[in-house]
Amino acid sequence: MKLEKSVVRPAADKGAQRVAAALVKLSGQEVEVKVGSFEIFPLIDALHKINITEERMVIIYSKFLTKLPGAAILAMPQDNALRLVDLLYKKPVGTTGVLRNMDRDALRETLNIVANTFTTALSDALKINVGLGVPGFVTLGRLREVVAASIDKGAEEGDMAIFFEIKINISLLHFDAKLYLFFNHRLAEGLVG
């Protein structure tokens, strides 16, 4: 599969529009979603490209369920995740201090919306079929271990990844998120195994 910026950029913009529409329905508020930067890179460079530097991050993954192997990973600072949970449950922002099971469900649903929407737009543009499985949570340390193991076990030449920097504005609140799409079977298996 060949990933070209000229194909990925319009798909990313279409994905952002669809994510905004879905979040309007969920939050009942005005939503704007933009893709800041994005990058396509070989999987072998992934450890250097996972630009997650904040210590307290919420990282959610979902394995691709189709013949195309891989996984989607959504990362956001924990304070953003807590505020997003408040908005989704229509609570005053600042109410949620610790993520409970119900809050984790809301964040899993957010991954479903963001990752499925972006992968669907990309699938349409590339004329491929990509679907996502049940989301789960992963620590940054575990994510780095899995990526390193995938590379060490022989990332193939065609194994690629895409990074999207996503900016979400809901009413007057701003959220930053990072979406990674990894195209490698070992990485996908390592996350769920």
N, C-alpha and C positions, 0 to 999 in steps of 0.2 A: 504494500500500500504506500503510495507516494503522497506525502502531505505538502501542499504548496500554500504559501502565505496568501496568495491571491484567491484561493478557495476557502481557506480557514477563516480569514477576516470577515467576509460577508456572512458566513455561517455563524460566527461568534456574535456579530451584531444582531442577526435574526434571533439567536438564542437569548440574548439580553432582552430584546423586546418581549419575547414570550415569557421569560422569567418575570419581568415587570408585570405583565398582565395576570399571571398566576398569583403573584404576591399581593396585587390589588384585591383580588378576590379573597385571599386569606386574611389580610390585615384590615380591609375596608378603608384603607387610606391611600393617598397619592404616593405612587412609587416610581422611581427612576432607576434603571439599571444600565450601567455602561461597562464596557470592557476597556480597561486602561491599556496596559501593555499585554502582549501575548508573544509566546516564543515556541518554536518547534525545534526540538533537539533530539539527538540520538540518546537512547536509554543509557548508554555507557557514560554520558555526562550528567546523569540524573542526580547523583549525590551532590554535585557542585551547584546544580540548578534548583534544588529544593530550598527555596529562599524563605524558610520558616525560622525566624530568629527569636521570636518572642517566646519566653519560657512557658507562659500559660496560654496554650492553644487548645482549641477543640478541633480534632481531626476525625473526619468521618470518611469511610471508604465504601465502595460498592463494586463488586466484581462484574465484569461483562458476562452476559449469559449466552452470547452467540458464538459462532465459530471464530470470530475475531477475538483473540485472547487479550485480556487486560483488565484494568480497574480505573475507576474514577475516585479521586480523593479531593475532598473539600476541607479547607483549613481556614479558621478564623480565630482572632484573639478571643479569649474567654469572656472578656467584658462585652465584646460585641455580641457573642452568643447569648449571654444573659439578657441583654437589652432586646435582642431579637425575640427571645422566648416571651418576654413581657408584651411586646407588640402583638405577637401571634395569639396570645391568650387574652389580649385586650386588657392588660393590667397596667397600672402606672409604671413607667420606666424606672427601674431601680428596685422593684419589688423582689425579683428573683436574685438570691445571693448564692445559692448552691443549686446545681442541676440535679433535679430528681428524675425518676424514671419517666414521668409524663413529659418533663422538659426535654429529655433526651429523644423522646418520640417526636417532638416538634422539630428538633434539629435533624433527625433522620429524614423527616418529611421535607425539610428544606433542602437537604442533599438530593433527595429524589427529584424535587422540582428543578433545582439548578443543574445537576448533572444530566438528568434525563433530557431536559430541554436543550442543553448544549450538544449532547451526543446525538439527539434526534436531528438537530439542524446540521450537524457535521455529517451524519449518516446520509441525509438527503443530498447534501452537496457532493459527497464522495460516491454516492450510489452503492452504499454498503448497509448492512443491517447490524445495529448495535443496540442491545438492551441491557439493563442493569438489574442486578440481584438485590437482595435484602441488605440494607446498609448496616454497618457496624462502626464502632469507635476503635481507634488505634492511637497509641502514644507516638510522639515524635521519635523517640528512641527506637521503638519497634518498626516504624515506617522506614527509618534509615537502615536498620538491620536487614529488612526485607529487600530494599533496593540494592544494598551492597551485596547480599547473597545472590540476587538475580544477576547482577553484573559478574560476580565471581564465577557463577556456574555457566557463564557463557552467553551473555547477551548477544543476540544475532545482529547482523548488520542492519536488517530492516526494522529492528525494534526501536520504536520512536516514542516520544512523549510530547505533549503539548501543555503549556502553562498559560492560564488566563488569569489576569489580575482583574477582579470584578469589584466594581464600586456600586453599592446599593444605597439609595436614599429613600427612606420611608418617612413621610412628613418632613420633620426637621432633623431627623436622626440619620447619621451616616454610618455605614457598615462597610468594612473591607473584608474581602474573602479571596482566597486563592483556590483555583480549580486546576487540578492536574489530571490529565488523561494519559495513562501509561499503557502502551501496547506491547505486552510481554506476558506469556503464560506463567512463568516462574514467579513473577511478582504478584500476579493475581492469586495464585495458589498459596504463596507465602503469607499473604494477608489473612486469608481465611483459615489457614492450617496452623 
